[in-house]
Amino acid sequence: MQSITVRYFASIREQLGRSEEQFGLQDLKTVKDVWFRAAGSPPPANLLMAVNQEYVSLDTPVKAGDEVAFFPPVTGG
Amino acid sequence: MSIRVQQEIFDPWKLLAAYESEHADRLGAKTGASAVFVGSMRDFNQDAVVTAMTLEHYPGMTEAYLEKISAEARHRWPIQDSLIVHRFGAIVPGEPIVLVAAWSGHRDAAFAACRYLIDELKHRAPFWKQEKTTTGLRWVEQEKS
């Protein structure tokens, strides 16, 4: 089965209660679909997302083997 | 162009001296200017006393992003080299968190590149600070810039 890896960081991880999981690709077309599968609710306005470790937006398509990540605004430096 | 994302504490000034010595062929007499930023952990944030911090990161993406902004700085300004060092894991007040340095023939490029690198790092590099205060744990919020 074709699948993607989904990772969560910081307060998003705490809210969802898990740091990583695999989703089957069925019915998942975009990053937005992945978020709804993960959280069951609309994405927060300031949510950041990446596919294969590059920043993307909610309408970016996903494909088999992708690593998708969701996280809050960053606070490094 | 060097990036280091590490758990270990570092002394920014010893690190710079060692780096310049190691790369003396490139950073010797041809560069006249170096601009350096060091960010360290404070023991306060807004109203709270902060006693410790955990710095979370996204291994892989953090390095990729820092490499991307380093390449962009090199594209925009005539710099000979740049260095970014950033810690993750357990940090204690007073300890350095980040070092950014840029070397150029002239100060305009060195200052501008150094500023760009730390600003871009703070804007989008995937790190998240969790502070331990006297009232509990909290995630630091991104400053409105």
Backbone of each chain as ProteinMPNN parsed JSONL, in Angstrom:
{"seq_chain_A": "MQSITVRYFASIREQLGRSEEQFGLQDLKTVKDVWFRAAGSPPPANLLMAVNQEYVSLDTPVKAGDEVAFFPPVTGG", "coords_chain_A": {"N_chain_A": [[0.86, -1.202, 0.0], [0.466, 2.239, -0.742], [1.992, 4.85, 1.042], [2.38, 7.662, 3.328], [4.628, 9.443, 5.499], [3.96, 11.15, 8.485], [4.803, 13.869, 10.492], [4.978, 15.531, 13.628], [5.64, 18.514, 15.476], [6.722, 20.174, 18.491], [4.321, 22.296, 20.049], [2.213, 21.452, 18.463], [2.597, 18.696, 18.282], [2.144, 18.101, 20.959], [-0.554, 18.821, 21.198], [-1.778, 16.956, 19.473], [-0.932, 14.604, 20.523], [0.923, 12.785, 19.619], [3.986, 11.987, 17.855], [4.716, 11.063, 15.372], [3.468, 9.323, 12.48], [2.099, 6.898, 10.129], [0.288, 7.274, 7.137], [-2.043, 5.763, 4.948], [-2.255, 6.427, 1.459], [-4.766, 6.672, 0.376], [-7.446, 8.654, -0.663], [-6.107, 10.953, 0.082], [-5.079, 13.925, -1.131], [-3.891, 16.451, -0.951], [-1.786, 18.517, 1.201], [-3.494, 19.738, 2.962], [-5.57, 17.838, 3.155], [-4.184, 15.855, 4.504], [-3.734, 17.085, 6.954], [-6.398, 17.294, 7.922], [-7.005, 14.563, 8.171], [-5.237, 13.984, 10.21], [-5.882, 15.706, 12.376], [-8.602, 16.185, 12.423], [-9.907, 18.584, 12.356], [-10.119, 22.078, 11.316], [-7.071, 23.578, 10.047], [-4.93, 25.529, 12.184], [-4.537, 29.094, 11.806], [-1.884, 29.948, 11.776], [-0.393, 27.72, 11.261], [2.476, 25.885, 10.272], [3.931, 24.067, 7.536], [5.606, 21.292, 5.971], [6.907, 19.453, 3.21], [8.863, 16.715, 2.572], [10.925, 18.036, 3.852], [10.889, 20.656, 2.98], [9.446, 23.88, 2.937], [5.948, 24.206, 2.391], [2.579, 24.797, 1.164], [-0.936, 24.592, 2.137], [-2.338, 23.631, -0.109], [-0.551, 22.108, -1.487], [0.248, 19.214, -3.346], [0.387, 15.736, -2.264], [2.384, 12.748, -2.407], [3.125, 9.201, -2.758], [5.422, 8.013, -0.346], [6.225, 10.475, 0.573], [7.376, 12.707, 3.165], [5.601, 14.398, 5.46], [5.268, 17.298, 7.433], [4.065, 19.001, 10.301], [3.961, 22.02, 12.133], [4.303, 24.599, 14.709], [4.699, 28.277, 14.525], [8.139, 29.202, 14.288], [10.83, 29.381, 16.729], [13.615, 29.772, 16.982], [17.117, 30.751, 17.368]], "CA_chain_A": [[0.0, 0.0, 0.0], [1.259, 3.472, -0.792], [1.758, 5.608, 2.26], [3.229, 8.807, 3.649], [4.996, 9.619, 6.907], [3.537, 12.47, 8.955], [5.513, 14.195, 11.725], [4.465, 16.708, 14.339], [6.666, 19.056, 16.371], [6.438, 21.201, 19.499], [2.973, 22.326, 20.621], [1.329, 20.65, 17.604], [2.784, 17.333, 18.765], [1.468, 17.972, 22.261], [-2.007, 18.867, 20.978], [-2.245, 15.736, 18.815], [-0.592, 13.477, 21.381], [1.828, 11.844, 18.974], [5.043, 12.696, 17.14], [4.911, 10.564, 14.005], [2.626, 8.2, 12.094], [2.009, 6.6, 8.692], [-1.064, 7.274, 6.578], [-2.236, 5.285, 3.588], [-2.508, 7.585, 0.593], [-6.129, 6.685, -0.148], [-8.232, 9.869, -0.42], [-5.272, 12.091, 0.464], [-4.539, 14.554, -2.333], [-3.067, 17.613, -0.617], [-1.349, 18.673, 2.588], [-4.696, 20.051, 3.742], [-6.229, 16.552, 3.422], [-3.385, 15.163, 5.529], [-4.012, 17.722, 8.244], [-7.734, 16.899, 8.377], [-6.906, 13.172, 8.625], [-4.471, 13.949, 11.459], [-6.427, 16.486, 13.489], [-10.052, 16.164, 12.404], [-10.438, 19.945, 12.487], [-9.386, 22.965, 10.394], [-5.728, 23.942, 10.491], [-4.775, 26.872, 12.738], [-4.114, 30.069, 10.796], [-0.431, 30.121, 11.737], [0.261, 26.419, 11.135], [3.49, 25.74, 9.227], [3.972, 22.699, 7.022], [6.702, 20.971, 5.065], [6.919, 18.148, 2.555], [10.26, 16.347, 2.309], [11.777, 19.009, 4.529], [10.825, 21.981, 2.38], [8.191, 24.552, 3.246], [4.888, 24.144, 1.377], [1.311, 25.35, 1.648], [-1.999, 23.597, 2.317], [-2.812, 23.033, -1.351], [0.515, 21.328, -2.129], [-0.106, 17.798, -3.449], [1.262, 14.751, -1.625], [2.509, 11.496, -3.168], [3.656, 8.08, -1.987], [6.789, 8.15, 0.121], [6.507, 11.819, 1.103], [7.375, 12.99, 4.596], [4.873, 15.65, 5.695], [5.454, 17.732, 8.816], [3.263, 20.145, 10.755], [4.54, 22.602, 13.34], [3.907, 25.985, 14.961], [5.726, 29.259, 14.177], [9.422, 28.789, 14.847], [11.369, 30.291, 17.747], [15.042, 29.555, 17.155], [17.976, 31.922, 17.346]], "C_chain_A": [[0.884, 1.237, 0.0], [0.949, 4.303, 0.441], [2.695, 6.799, 2.366], [3.54, 8.78, 5.138], [4.576, 11.024, 7.306], [4.186, 12.72, 10.317], [4.961, 15.49, 12.313], [5.529, 17.185, 15.314], [6.053, 20.037, 17.36], [4.968, 21.14, 19.956], [1.957, 21.567, 19.765], [1.415, 19.184, 18.028], [2.041, 17.119, 20.076], [-0.051, 17.956, 22.092], [-2.519, 17.546, 20.413], [-1.886, 14.479, 19.602], [0.28, 12.427, 20.728], [2.847, 12.604, 18.116], [5.168, 12.26, 15.684], [3.92, 9.446, 13.718], [2.665, 8.016, 10.582], [0.549, 6.681, 8.286], [-1.041, 6.58, 5.225], [-2.694, 6.451, 2.722], [-3.958, 7.717, 0.124], [-6.873, 7.942, 0.298], [-7.406, 11.051, 0.084], [-4.669, 12.693, -0.799], [-3.541, 15.644, -1.995], [-2.672, 17.594, 0.858], [-2.552, 18.973, 3.493], [-5.454, 18.767, 4.105], [-5.501, 15.807, 4.537], [-3.675, 15.752, 6.901], [-5.383, 17.288, 8.783], [-7.749, 15.455, 8.859], [-6.232, 13.122, 9.996], [-5.254, 14.544, 12.625], [-7.947, 16.452, 13.553], [-10.678, 17.538, 12.559], [-9.613, 20.863, 11.585], [-8.008, 23.324, 10.937], [-5.706, 25.325, 11.122], [-4.194, 27.811, 11.691], [-2.602, 30.165, 10.677], [0.32, 28.794, 11.623], [1.287, 26.45, 10.006], [3.556, 24.284, 8.799], [5.112, 22.523, 6.036], [6.445, 19.611, 4.441], [8.362, 17.861, 2.15], [11.222, 17.459, 2.705], [11.916, 20.325, 3.793], [9.461, 22.581, 2.679], [7.227, 24.475, 2.065], [3.653, 24.832, 1.943], [0.246, 24.251, 1.65], [-2.42, 22.926, 1.021], [-1.733, 22.26, -2.105], [0.104, 19.858, -2.192], [0.871, 16.91, -2.685], [1.264, 13.478, -2.466], [3.154, 10.436, -2.288], [5.103, 8.331, -1.595], [7.128, 9.505, 0.704], [6.57, 11.802, 2.618], [6.726, 14.362, 4.761], [5.07, 16.023, 7.155], [4.588, 18.951, 9.092], [3.867, 20.682, 12.027], [4.103, 24.051, 13.5], [4.985, 26.954, 14.477], [7.002, 28.996, 14.955], [9.978, 29.833, 15.804], [12.844, 30.034, 18.019], [15.805, 30.864, 17.252], [18.225, 32.555, 18.699]], "O_chain_A": [[1.922, 1.273, 0.661], [-0.208, 4.443, 0.836], [3.658, 6.932, 1.611], [2.816, 8.177, 5.93], [4.804, 11.98, 6.564], [4.119, 11.865, 11.199], [4.543, 16.402, 11.599], [6.24, 16.376, 15.911], [5.014, 20.644, 17.103], [4.441, 20.059, 20.216], [0.948, 21.089, 20.284], [0.389, 18.51, 18.118], [1.393, 16.092, 20.278], [-0.75, 17.185, 22.749], [-3.574, 17.064, 20.825], [-2.464, 13.415, 19.379], [0.373, 11.301, 21.218], [2.592, 13.735, 17.702], [5.674, 13.015, 14.853], [3.565, 8.693, 14.625], [3.19, 8.856, 9.851], [-0.329, 6.21, 9.009], [-0.118, 6.787, 4.438], [-3.415, 7.339, 3.175], [-4.34, 8.735, -0.452], [-6.925, 8.255, 1.488], [-7.98, 12.066, 0.48], [-3.849, 12.06, -1.463], [-2.495, 15.771, -2.631], [-3.152, 16.778, 1.645], [-2.614, 18.52, 4.635], [-5.926, 18.624, 5.233], [-6.13, 15.203, 5.406], [-3.84, 15.027, 7.882], [-5.511, 16.954, 9.961], [-8.421, 15.139, 9.84], [-6.608, 12.315, 10.845], [-5.292, 13.976, 13.716], [-8.525, 16.667, 14.619], [-11.866, 17.642, 12.865], [-8.532, 20.481, 11.137], [-7.807, 23.368, 12.151], [-6.402, 26.221, 10.643], [-3.455, 27.388, 10.803], [-2.085, 30.435, 9.593], [1.527, 28.741, 11.858], [1.017, 26.97, 8.924], [3.278, 23.379, 9.586], [5.528, 23.463, 5.36], [5.845, 18.731, 5.058], [8.998, 18.665, 1.469], [12.183, 17.771, 2.001], [12.912, 21.032, 3.942], [8.448, 21.882, 2.676], [7.614, 24.648, 0.909], [3.675, 25.376, 3.048], [0.499, 23.126, 1.219], [-2.823, 21.763, 1.039], [-1.96, 21.806, -3.227], [-0.346, 19.307, -1.187], [2.029, 17.275, -2.481], [0.287, 13.164, -3.146], [3.666, 10.735, -1.209], [5.907, 8.8, -2.4], [8.206, 9.679, 1.274], [5.911, 10.996, 3.274], [7.239, 15.364, 4.261], [5.042, 15.152, 8.025], [4.404, 19.814, 8.233], [4.248, 19.914, 12.91], [3.598, 24.664, 12.56], [6.063, 26.525, 14.064], [6.964, 28.618, 16.126], [9.648, 31.015, 15.712], [13.276, 30.076, 19.171], [15.218, 31.945, 17.222], [18.939, 33.553, 18.792]]}, "seq_chain_B": "MSIRVQQEIFDPWKLLAAYESEHADRLGAKTGASAVFVGSMRDFNQDAVVTAMTLEHYPGMTEAYLEKISAEARHRWPIQDSLIVHRFGAIVPGEPIVLVAAWSGHRDAAFAACRYLIDELKHRAPFWKQEKTTTGLRWVEQEKS", "coords_chain_B": {"N_chain_B": [[31.296, 27.944, 3.571], [29.593, 27.12, 6.274], [27.671, 24.996, 8.386], [26.502, 24.139, 11.552], [24.61, 22.096, 13.553], [24.012, 21.282, 16.727], [24.12, 19.417, 19.815], [25.927, 19.893, 21.808], [27.43, 22.216, 24.089], [29.01, 25.283, 23.182], [31.877, 27.454, 22.909], [31.667, 30.51, 21.637], [33.731, 32.273, 20.845], [36.167, 30.915, 20.983], [35.516, 28.995, 19.124], [35.242, 30.505, 16.774], [37.874, 31.456, 16.491], [39.227, 29.058, 16.071], [37.974, 28.247, 13.717], [38.685, 30.279, 11.895], [41.405, 29.885, 11.858], [41.57, 27.319, 10.8], [40.583, 27.79, 8.259], [42.332, 29.555, 7.076], [43.436, 30.038, 4.609], [41.384, 31.011, 3.066], [40.227, 32.959, 4.614], [42.092, 34.747, 5.344], [44.281, 37.306, 4.612], [42.745, 38.326, 2.582], [40.169, 38.933, 3.368], [38.75, 41.671, 4.979], [36.858, 42.232, 6.755], [34.8, 41.008, 9.334], [31.648, 40.06, 10.526], [29.835, 39.386, 13.412], [27.351, 37.586, 15.203], [26.139, 36.672, 18.339], [23.868, 34.769, 20.091], [22.472, 34.325, 23.232], [21.115, 32.41, 26.0], [18.629, 33.914, 27.963], [17.81, 34.711, 31.401], [15.238, 35.46, 31.829], [11.94, 36.094, 30.607], [9.579, 38.113, 29.338], [7.332, 38.411, 31.89], [8.31, 36.392, 33.463], [10.618, 34.423, 35.391], [13.092, 32.521, 33.952], [14.31, 29.302, 34.166], [15.428, 27.185, 32.821], [15.814, 25.71, 29.533], [14.416, 23.875, 26.801], [15.393, 23.057, 23.63], [13.868, 22.292, 20.77], [14.137, 20.604, 17.593], [13.918, 20.044, 14.002], [15.356, 17.477, 12.797], [17.426, 17.337, 9.961], [15.658, 18.947, 8.289], [16.246, 21.337, 9.546], [19.036, 21.683, 9.132], [19.05, 21.71, 6.311], [17.595, 24.026, 5.8], [19.206, 26.039, 6.927], [21.441, 25.775, 5.326], [20.332, 26.585, 2.937], [19.715, 29.338, 3.368], [22.275, 30.263, 3.788], [23.452, 29.873, 1.286], [21.891, 31.659, -0.142], [22.648, 34.093, 1.033], [25.281, 34.213, 0.188], [24.837, 34.517, -2.459], [23.643, 37.01, -2.587], [25.411, 38.903, -1.435], [28.867, 40.012, -1.569], [30.491, 37.905, -0.03], [33.109, 36.107, 1.587], [32.842, 33.868, 3.166], [30.6, 32.102, 5.386], [29.276, 31.272, 8.622], [27.242, 29.28, 10.604], [26.225, 28.307, 13.747], [24.216, 26.366, 15.804], [22.52, 25.39, 18.693], [20.776, 22.481, 20.043], [18.449, 20.859, 22.311], [19.025, 20.564, 25.843], [19.33, 23.65, 27.43], [20.906, 26.174, 29.371], [20.465, 29.135, 31.363], [22.44, 31.885, 30.267], [24.094, 30.419, 28.627], [25.468, 30.2, 25.299], [23.368, 30.106, 22.418], [23.2, 30.444, 19.652], [25.439, 31.132, 16.959], [26.371, 33.371, 14.472], [28.264, 34.19, 11.676], [29.896, 36.257, 9.246], [32.127, 36.752, 6.576], [33.934, 39.184, 4.748], [35.32, 41.376, 2.177], [34.683, 43.923, 2.819], [32.92, 46.027, 5.19], [30.175, 46.601, 4.771], [28.95, 44.456, 3.332], [29.547, 42.327, 5.07], [28.195, 42.989, 7.515], [25.552, 43.168, 6.496], [25.073, 40.583, 5.46], [25.389, 38.997, 7.754], [23.309, 39.986, 9.355], [21.096, 39.324, 7.738], [21.27, 36.497, 7.804], [20.818, 35.796, 10.556], [18.3, 36.947, 10.909], [16.721, 35.549, 9.019], [17.027, 32.963, 10.0], [15.742, 33.186, 12.477], [13.231, 33.715, 11.581], [12.305, 31.46, 10.052], [13.713, 29.02, 10.532], [13.472, 25.654, 11.525], [13.22, 25.421, 14.647], [12.208, 25.12, 18.084], [11.548, 26.679, 21.106], [11.202, 25.656, 24.428], [10.392, 26.843, 27.491], [11.355, 26.556, 30.9], [9.798, 27.742, 33.638], [9.272, 29.434, 36.819], [6.663, 28.888, 37.202], [6.011, 26.742, 35.645], [6.105, 24.768, 32.53], [6.45, 26.26, 29.294], [5.783, 26.979, 25.867], [7.742, 29.094, 23.906], [6.578, 31.987, 22.224], [6.448, 33.075, 18.808], [7.994, 36.142, 18.032], [6.352, 39.112, 17.01], [7.31, 40.589, 14.08]], "CA_chain_B": [[29.934, 28.039, 4.065], [29.483, 26.014, 7.226], [26.487, 24.892, 9.246], [26.582, 23.091, 12.574], [23.458, 22.005, 14.469], [24.619, 20.363, 17.682], [23.618, 19.415, 21.182], [26.998, 20.273, 22.725], [27.699, 23.617, 24.35], [30.21, 25.762, 22.5], [32.379, 28.785, 23.231], [31.656, 31.107, 20.298], [34.961, 32.978, 20.489], [37.15, 29.872, 20.678], [35.086, 28.351, 17.893], [35.604, 31.412, 15.679], [39.331, 31.459, 16.335], [39.603, 27.78, 15.47], [37.456, 28.231, 12.345], [39.519, 31.16, 11.073], [42.703, 29.248, 11.721], [41.393, 26.183, 9.899], [40.294, 28.264, 6.907], [43.175, 30.746, 6.913], [43.691, 30.286, 3.187], [40.272, 31.774, 2.511], [39.808, 34.029, 5.509], [43.269, 35.483, 5.797], [44.466, 38.71, 4.274], [41.805, 38.787, 1.549], [38.985, 39.475, 4.011], [39.084, 42.703, 5.946], [35.736, 42.459, 7.667], [33.934, 39.908, 9.763], [30.553, 40.489, 11.386], [29.497, 38.234, 14.245], [26.235, 37.671, 16.136], [26.012, 35.562, 19.284], [22.637, 34.826, 20.881], [22.578, 33.468, 24.419], [19.85, 32.24, 26.72], [18.402, 34.843, 29.061], [17.135, 34.084, 32.547], [13.923, 36.044, 31.985], [11.185, 36.317, 29.38], [8.401, 38.881, 29.732], [7.247, 38.577, 33.341], [8.701, 35.2, 34.218], [12.009, 34.004, 35.533], [13.277, 31.273, 33.212], [15.408, 28.574, 34.812], [16.041, 26.256, 31.866], [15.131, 25.676, 28.237], [14.654, 22.752, 25.891], [15.316, 23.538, 22.261], [13.499, 21.183, 19.878], [14.379, 20.942, 16.191], [13.491, 19.062, 13.005], [16.614, 17.023, 12.212], [17.357, 17.245, 8.502], [15.118, 20.189, 7.714], [16.979, 22.454, 10.13], [20.291, 21.84, 8.397], [18.748, 22.086, 4.931], [17.168, 25.425, 5.755], [20.372, 26.892, 7.19], [22.266, 25.743, 4.107], [19.637, 27.378, 1.917], [19.891, 30.771, 3.603], [23.696, 30.552, 3.603], [23.665, 29.994, -0.155], [21.234, 32.894, -0.57], [23.496, 35.21, 1.474], [26.45, 34.233, -0.681], [24.363, 34.998, -3.761], [23.266, 38.432, -2.532], [26.505, 39.782, -1.026], [30.207, 39.49, -1.855], [31.122, 37.402, 1.198], [34.042, 34.988, 1.373], [32.413, 32.684, 3.904], [29.661, 32.319, 6.483], [29.245, 30.178, 9.596], [26.107, 29.265, 11.526], [26.233, 27.214, 14.728], [22.995, 26.473, 16.615], [22.354, 24.229, 19.569], [19.455, 21.952, 20.387], [18.489, 20.083, 23.553], [18.926, 21.281, 27.119], [20.115, 24.894, 27.488], [20.861, 26.771, 30.704], [20.673, 30.582, 31.196], [23.815, 32.327, 30.096], [24.787, 29.655, 27.581], [25.193, 30.61, 23.919], [22.467, 29.26, 21.641], [23.472, 30.573, 18.223], [26.525, 31.964, 16.454], [26.324, 33.625, 13.027], [29.398, 35.026, 11.276], [30.085, 36.44, 7.803], [33.422, 37.359, 6.255], [33.922, 39.869, 3.463], [36.378, 42.357, 2.03], [34.227, 45.218, 3.334], [31.972, 45.865, 6.282], [28.762, 46.637, 4.365], [28.505, 43.101, 2.997], [29.649, 41.473, 6.251], [27.07, 43.323, 8.391], [24.27, 42.85, 5.85], [24.917, 39.125, 5.374], [25.206, 38.491, 9.115], [21.943, 40.364, 9.742], [20.178, 38.501, 6.95], [21.304, 35.101, 8.251], [20.139, 35.623, 11.851], [16.883, 37.267, 10.728], [16.059, 34.43, 8.335], [17.033, 31.833, 10.939], [14.686, 33.407, 13.474], [11.938, 33.752, 10.906], [11.793, 30.196, 9.521], [14.468, 27.782, 10.776], [12.622, 24.851, 12.404], [13.594, 25.23, 16.05], [11.169, 25.601, 18.992], [12.042, 26.79, 22.479], [10.271, 25.444, 25.534], [11.019, 27.378, 28.688], [10.924, 26.12, 32.228], [9.747, 28.912, 34.506], [8.905, 29.096, 38.192], [5.265, 28.457, 37.228], [5.804, 25.574, 34.79], [6.7, 24.737, 31.188], [5.659, 26.915, 28.257], [6.412, 27.171, 24.572], [7.964, 30.489, 23.544], [5.818, 32.381, 21.037], [7.241, 33.845, 17.848], [7.824, 37.576, 18.144], [5.811, 39.784, 15.828], [8.389, 41.462, 13.587]], "C_chain_B": [[29.712, 26.866, 4.996], [28.262, 26.149, 8.104], [26.784, 23.852, 10.296], [25.345, 23.185, 13.455], [23.834, 20.924, 15.465], [24.009, 20.484, 19.058], [24.649, 20.039, 22.133], [27.108, 21.784, 22.871], [28.953, 24.033, 23.587], [30.587, 27.136, 23.033], [32.51, 29.514, 21.895], [32.991, 31.716, 19.887], [36.081, 31.992, 20.192], [36.807, 29.193, 19.357], [35.462, 29.198, 16.675], [37.103, 31.4, 15.433], [39.79, 30.175, 15.654], [39.166, 27.723, 14.009], [38.33, 29.079, 11.42], [40.905, 30.552, 10.847], [42.634, 28.105, 10.715], [41.202, 26.638, 8.46], [41.107, 29.499, 6.565], [43.434, 31.062, 5.448], [42.614, 31.17, 2.577], [39.982, 33.03, 3.322], [40.986, 34.862, 6.003], [43.267, 36.915, 5.323], [43.463, 39.226, 3.238], [40.54, 39.384, 2.171], [39.42, 40.539, 5.006], [38.04, 42.812, 7.024], [35.085, 41.153, 8.048], [32.886, 40.498, 10.687], [30.042, 39.247, 12.105], [28.276, 38.54, 15.1], [26.269, 36.443, 17.032], [24.728, 35.762, 20.072], [22.755, 33.843, 22.038], [21.251, 33.404, 25.156], [19.756, 33.221, 27.888], [17.737, 34.1, 30.222], [15.777, 34.716, 32.817], [13.257, 36.074, 30.613], [9.856, 36.923, 29.776], [8.381, 38.952, 31.255], [7.896, 37.455, 34.133], [10.201, 35.041, 34.305], [12.147, 32.643, 34.866], [14.489, 30.549, 33.779], [16.117, 27.597, 33.883], [15.245, 26.29, 30.575], [15.42, 24.359, 27.541], [14.425, 23.275, 24.486], [15.06, 22.329, 21.354], [13.842, 21.593, 18.444], [13.888, 19.822, 15.289], [14.766, 18.599, 12.303], [16.481, 16.814, 10.704], [16.858, 18.547, 7.913], [15.854, 21.409, 8.267], [18.254, 22.729, 9.35], [20.034, 22.31, 6.971], [18.375, 23.561, 4.835], [18.348, 26.364, 5.985], [21.321, 26.9, 5.99], [21.649, 26.612, 3.018], [19.848, 28.87, 2.141], [21.364, 31.174, 3.476], [24.012, 30.738, 2.123], [23.053, 31.293, -0.673], [22.074, 34.114, -0.173], [24.71, 35.345, 0.562], [26.093, 34.773, -2.066], [24.137, 36.513, -3.728], [24.43, 39.362, -2.239], [27.85, 39.14, -1.343], [30.909, 39.045, -0.573], [32.022, 36.216, 0.856], [33.535, 33.711, 2.033], [31.344, 33.076, 4.916], [29.665, 31.078, 7.366], [27.996, 30.348, 10.446], [26.272, 28.057, 12.433], [25.014, 27.411, 15.619], [22.842, 25.204, 17.432], [20.929, 23.722, 19.564], [19.594, 21.168, 21.683], [18.397, 20.987, 24.769], [19.883, 22.475, 27.14], [19.887, 25.523, 28.859], [21.101, 28.279, 30.559], [22.136, 30.965, 31.171], [24.544, 31.604, 28.986], [24.482, 30.211, 26.203], [24.279, 29.595, 23.232], [22.892, 29.253, 20.18], [24.648, 31.498, 17.976], [26.316, 32.111, 14.957], [27.501, 34.523, 12.7], [29.463, 35.096, 9.755], [31.382, 37.188, 7.585], [33.37, 37.967, 4.861], [35.128, 40.781, 3.37], [35.993, 43.687, 2.67], [33.08, 45.046, 4.321], [30.513, 45.86, 5.842], [28.227, 45.227, 4.119], [28.516, 42.203, 4.227], [28.476, 41.721, 7.193], [25.746, 42.856, 7.78], [24.038, 41.343, 5.811], [24.667, 38.523, 6.753], [23.778, 38.767, 9.582], [20.904, 39.499, 9.033], [20.106, 37.075, 7.498], [20.577, 34.928, 9.582], [18.651, 35.946, 11.706], [16.132, 36.117, 10.066], [15.995, 33.201, 9.231], [15.883, 31.993, 11.926], [13.301, 33.367, 12.835], [11.413, 32.353, 10.563], [12.599, 28.932, 9.81], [13.71, 26.938, 11.79], [13.274, 24.47, 13.731], [12.422, 25.732, 16.895], [11.696, 25.561, 20.411], [10.917, 26.518, 23.464], [10.984, 25.87, 26.805], [10.473, 26.708, 29.934], [10.961, 27.362, 33.121], [9.364, 28.46, 35.916], [7.453, 28.617, 38.27], [4.991, 27.288, 36.29], [6.474, 25.685, 33.44], [5.827, 25.543, 30.23], [6.479, 27.037, 26.983], [6.554, 28.658, 24.321], [7.153, 30.78, 22.279], [6.695, 33.213, 20.11], [6.946, 35.323, 18.022], [7.206, 38.119, 16.87], [6.894, 40.719, 15.335], [7.853, 42.511, 12.635]], "O_chain_B": [[29.648, 25.724, 4.542], [27.869, 27.243, 8.509], [27.277, 22.774, 9.965], [25.067, 24.234, 14.035], [23.964, 19.759, 15.087], [23.452, 21.52, 19.421], [24.282, 20.64, 23.143], [26.91, 22.534, 21.915], [29.853, 23.221, 23.374], [29.747, 27.881, 23.537], [33.38, 29.17, 21.095], [33.349, 31.682, 18.71], [36.86, 32.197, 19.261], [37.692, 28.858, 18.571], [35.939, 28.673, 15.669], [37.546, 31.339, 14.287], [40.642, 30.205, 14.766], [39.896, 27.212, 13.159], [38.672, 28.662, 10.314], [41.493, 30.695, 9.775], [43.526, 27.941, 9.884], [41.617, 25.941, 7.534], [40.636, 30.386, 5.853], [43.629, 32.222, 5.085], [42.886, 31.976, 1.688], [39.543, 34.043, 2.777], [40.865, 35.599, 6.982], [42.332, 37.662, 5.611], [43.348, 40.436, 3.04], [39.906, 40.25, 1.567], [40.351, 40.329, 5.783], [38.278, 43.401, 8.078], [34.843, 40.294, 7.2], [33.195, 41.337, 11.532], [29.843, 38.197, 11.495], [28.171, 39.63, 15.663], [26.409, 35.317, 16.555], [24.524, 36.824, 20.66], [23.096, 32.676, 21.845], [20.374, 34.244, 24.955], [20.679, 33.341, 28.693], [17.18, 33.015, 30.052], [15.214, 34.541, 33.898], [13.933, 36.078, 29.585], [9.08, 36.288, 30.489], [9.308, 39.492, 31.858], [8.021, 37.555, 35.353], [10.949, 35.462, 33.422], [11.401, 31.716, 35.181], [15.575, 31.123, 33.862], [17.265, 27.223, 34.124], [14.14, 26.83, 30.527], [16.508, 23.796, 27.665], [13.385, 23.865, 24.192], [15.919, 21.462, 21.194], [13.84, 22.779, 18.116], [13.486, 18.764, 15.772], [15.215, 19.224, 11.343], [15.53, 16.187, 10.238], [17.557, 19.184, 7.124], [16.063, 22.392, 7.556], [18.521, 23.865, 8.957], [20.719, 23.206, 6.476], [18.786, 24.257, 3.907], [18.47, 27.381, 5.302], [21.93, 27.925, 5.683], [22.358, 27.287, 2.271], [20.133, 29.597, 1.189], [21.664, 32.306, 3.097], [24.75, 31.65, 1.748], [23.627, 31.952, -1.54], [22.199, 35.059, -0.951], [25.114, 36.453, 0.209], [26.911, 35.391, -2.747], [24.402, 37.211, -4.707], [24.454, 40.49, -2.73], [27.98, 37.917, -1.384], [31.812, 39.725, -0.087], [31.728, 35.432, -0.046], [33.765, 32.609, 1.533], [31.204, 34.25, 5.259], [30.009, 29.982, 6.923], [27.726, 31.438, 10.951], [26.438, 26.931, 11.966], [24.799, 28.507, 16.136], [23.013, 24.093, 16.929], [20.001, 24.415, 19.147], [20.704, 20.848, 22.11], [17.769, 22.045, 24.726], [21.082, 22.332, 26.902], [18.802, 25.412, 29.431], [21.884, 28.675, 29.695], [22.955, 30.453, 31.935], [25.521, 32.127, 28.451], [23.36, 30.65, 25.95], [24.402, 28.388, 23.438], [22.942, 28.201, 19.543], [24.839, 32.498, 18.668], [26.11, 31.125, 14.249], [27.717, 35.525, 13.383], [29.135, 34.134, 9.061], [31.702, 38.133, 8.306], [32.845, 37.369, 3.922], [35.87, 40.952, 4.337], [36.861, 44.486, 3.023], [32.362, 44.047, 4.29], [29.689, 45.189, 6.463], [27.175, 44.854, 4.64], [27.6, 41.402, 4.415], [27.826, 40.771, 7.629], [24.926, 42.233, 8.454], [22.936, 40.875, 6.096], [23.827, 37.636, 6.901], [23.12, 37.887, 10.136], [19.959, 39.008, 9.65], [19.021, 36.511, 7.64], [19.788, 33.993, 9.723], [17.821, 35.28, 12.325], [15.038, 35.752, 10.498], [15.001, 32.474, 9.214], [15.138, 31.046, 12.18], [12.317, 33.022, 13.49], [10.23, 32.072, 10.751], [12.201, 27.855, 9.369], [13.332, 27.46, 12.838], [13.796, 23.369, 13.907], [11.716, 26.655, 16.489], [12.223, 24.545, 20.865], [9.823, 27.072, 23.351], [12.035, 25.335, 27.156], [9.299, 26.347, 30.012], [12.019, 27.956, 33.332], [9.161, 27.274, 36.173], [7.047, 28.017, 39.265], [3.838, 26.878, 36.152], [7.302, 26.567, 33.214], [4.601, 25.515, 30.337], [7.701, 27.178, 27.018], [5.597, 29.411, 24.501], [7.05, 29.941, 21.384], [7.566, 33.958, 20.559], [5.787, 35.719, 18.145], [7.501, 37.639, 15.775], [7.36, 41.568, 16.094], [8.618, 43.33, 12.125]]}, "name": "protein", "num_of_chains": 2, "seq": "MQSITVRYFASIREQLGRSEEQFGLQDLKTVKDVWFRAAGSPPPANLLMAVNQEYVSLDTPVKAGDEVAFFPPVTGGMSIRVQQEIFDPWKLLAAYESEHADRLGAKTGASAVFVGSMRDFNQDAVVTAMTLEHYPGMTEAYLEKISAEARHRWPIQDSLIVHRFGAIVPGEPIVLVAAWSGHRDAAFAACRYLIDELKHRAPFWKQEKTTTGLRWVEQEKS"}
